[in-house]
Amino acid sequence: MQRVKDSQAASNLPRADENADRADRVLVTGATGYIGGRLIPLLLAKGYRLRVLARDPARLAGRPWLGRVEVAQGDVLDRASLAEAMEDVDVAYYLIHSMQGHSDFSQRDEEAASGFGTAAEEAGVRRIIYLGGLGDPSTDLSPHLRSRHKTGEALARGGVPVTEFRAAVIVGSGSASFEMIRHLTERIPVMVCPKWVYTRVQPIAIRDVLRYLVSALETPASAGRVVEIGGKDVLTYGGMLLAYASERGLKRWLVPVPVLTPRLSSYWVHWMTPIPSGIARPLIQGLRNEVVVRNPVARSLFPQLDPLSYREALVDALAGLQEGRTETSWSDALASSGRRTPSVVLRAEEGMIMEQRQTPVEASPEHVFRVFSALGGDQGWLYADWAWRLRGGVDRLLGGVGFRRGRRDREEVRQGDAVDFWRVEVVEQGRLLRLRAEMKVPGRAWLQFEVQPQESSEASDEATLDPQKSILRQTAYFAPRGLAGLLYWYALYPAHSQIFSGLIRKMAEQAQELEKAA
């Protein structure tokens, strides 16, 4: 394992050394995930010294807090890396989940948690704080919920006191559960639903989840406790859908039927929302279980916290979407607690197909970068957007991620973000954006955009750069896998050629419009 430090400029949050009495060093796992990415700035604002554990530290690039934390490169399944990551750590947050893409996710989660708990005890960590899932353990819990409980038990076996929070649906812009509800309600006037729409649930706002996680550090009595947390309201999943519709001024009808199995329901969600079936199925399996707070210990341990109602949580989540301030998204994280897979590095080597286009642009590099860094999501792809969406539909048919993941933010892009069926592999502010394909293709594919200042046309003995003119370069890379990959590339080359030619032209035009408006 390797410790990594970054000199990126700090955000406007107070620095840890500006707070007098914060000596605790806190380790946060799952920093690239939905919860971890939002928790870190709150802990920094409280003055805690943070270390974050990441399998691939490069995926943290672009986070405004990166320059203020210590980054430890490691894996929860690698005991050697955990030992160094936990050195001098007082409290560790365990926010790891390996549900997506693994049939053995429960076994992997338990193995990872057991090793983490043992490593924490050996390193002298005083406490572990873990976020799991609600559900009555005496009932027939779904594999997903049962796994969340077993993970908490495995963490505790190491001997370090664990504060285990258990929550149901988390309501917040970007969460998988909320995005599933949002897209189903927005897109389908009449929803054919399985009988789980009548199951009771106690949703909780992401804001409240984070408040509990932070407050646990200052609540020693929560150590060694299972703390069930929820919002003010207990309702059904159907009630959540209809409440969302009401808040948005939509007329929606639910038609429950007895024949929709979790598998069929997951396919329905796969097609109608950005959530792929691999994530949707374990979530839907858990919807048969009633998930409400049965033990009110949270009220006595954290009397200062007054959770929001479901309506209030909805208003907050929708405001975040409308204002473009989604800090993290379910799609930010790759499958967690998995065996480490090496990052792909592009090289000029035999077998790599490269198609490059470039064009001069009468606009500054800043405006050109602004255009290509905003591609995808609601804005679309500027040229032949229908073709991009058709490709996404084909991908969904093949079981891929499809086109509906959109973007975390309509303007900002950072390493690790999902952009439709792409993943941001590299972003260099004002200069370069490289996207790696995550759709089903017989090979590996990238799409790269690069901008550089254009040399001035004025006569001079030395080359000078014109800050108001640029060269935009667009490159498609494809590493085919066998004959199928070659046939795929050359069969689609005429269509790709037209689409990519139109795309670079439209990007140049839009950048020039921005330049004129500036």
ZIWOWO-V411889 format. One line per field, one symbol per residue. ss: DSSP state (H for helix, E for strand, C for the rest). psi: psi as a letter, one per 30 degrees, with the letter a starting at -180 (. if undefined). burial: 1 if it has 9 or more other C-alpha atoms within 8 Angstrom, else 0. A space follows every 10 residues. Layout:
BEGIN
ss: ???
psi: ???
burial: ???
END
This chain:
BEGIN
ss: CEEECCCCCC CCCCCHHHCC CCCCEEEECC CCCHHHHHHH HHHHHHCCEE EEEECCHHHH CCCCCHHHCE EEECCCCCHH HHHHHCCCCC EEEECCCCCC CCCCHHHHHH HHHHHHHHHH HHHCCCEEEE EEECCCCCCC CCHHHHHHHH HHHHHHCCCC EEEEEEECCE ECCCCHHHHH HHHHHHHCCE EEECHHHHCE ECCEEHHHHH HHHHHHHHCH HHCCCEEECC CCCCEEHHHH HHHHHHHCCC CCEEEECCCC CHHHHHHHHH HHCCCCHHHH HHHHHHHHCC ECCCCCHHHH HCCCCCCCCH HHHHHHHHHH HHCCCCCCCH HHCCCCCCCC CCCCCCCCCC CEEEEEEEEE ECCCHHHHHH HHCCCCHHHC CCCCHHHHHH HHHHHHHCCC CCCCCCECCC CCCCCCCEEC CEEEEEEECC CEEEEEECCC CCEEEEEEEE EEEEECCCCC CCCCEEEEEE EEEEEEEEEE CHHHHHHHHH HHHHHHHHHH HHHHHHHHHH HHHHHHHC
psi: lkkklkgkkl aglkleffke gjfkkkkklh ffaeeeffee feeeffgkkk kkkkejffff kfkffefglk kkkakfgjee eeeeegkgke kkkjhkkhek gkfheeeeee eeeeeeeeee eefgkelkkk jaklkjffli lleeeeeeee eeeeeffffk kkjjkklbkk jkkfkeeeee eeeeeefjej kjklfffgkk lilkkeeeee eeeefeegif ffkgkkjkkl afkkaleeee eeeeeeefhk jkkkjklffj leeeeeeeee eflfjleeee eeeeefffkk ilkfjgfeee eiffkjllle eeeeeeeeee eefhhjelle feklklhlkk kkkkkkljlk fkkkjkklkk killeeeeee effglabefa gekheeeeee eeeeeeegga fafgfblekf ekklkfkkjb glkjekkjkg ekkkkkkglj kiakklkkkk klkkkkfkkl fkklkjfgkl kkkkkkkkjk jaeeeeeeef efeeeeeeee eeeeeeeeee eeeeeef.
burial: 0001000001 0001110010 0101111111 1111111111 1111101111 1111001011 1001111111 1111111010 1110110011 1111110110 0000110111 1111111111 1011111111 1111100000 1111111111 1101111101 1111111111 1111111111 1111110010 1011111011 1111110111 1111110010 0110001111 1111111111 1111111000 0101011001 0100111011 1111111011 1111111111 1110000100 1100101111 1011111101 1000010111 0110111000 0000000000 0100001111 1111101111 1111111010 1101100110 1111110011 1111111111 0011111111 1111111001 1111111110 0111111111 1111000000 0000011111 1111111111 1001110110 0000000010 1111111111 11011000
END
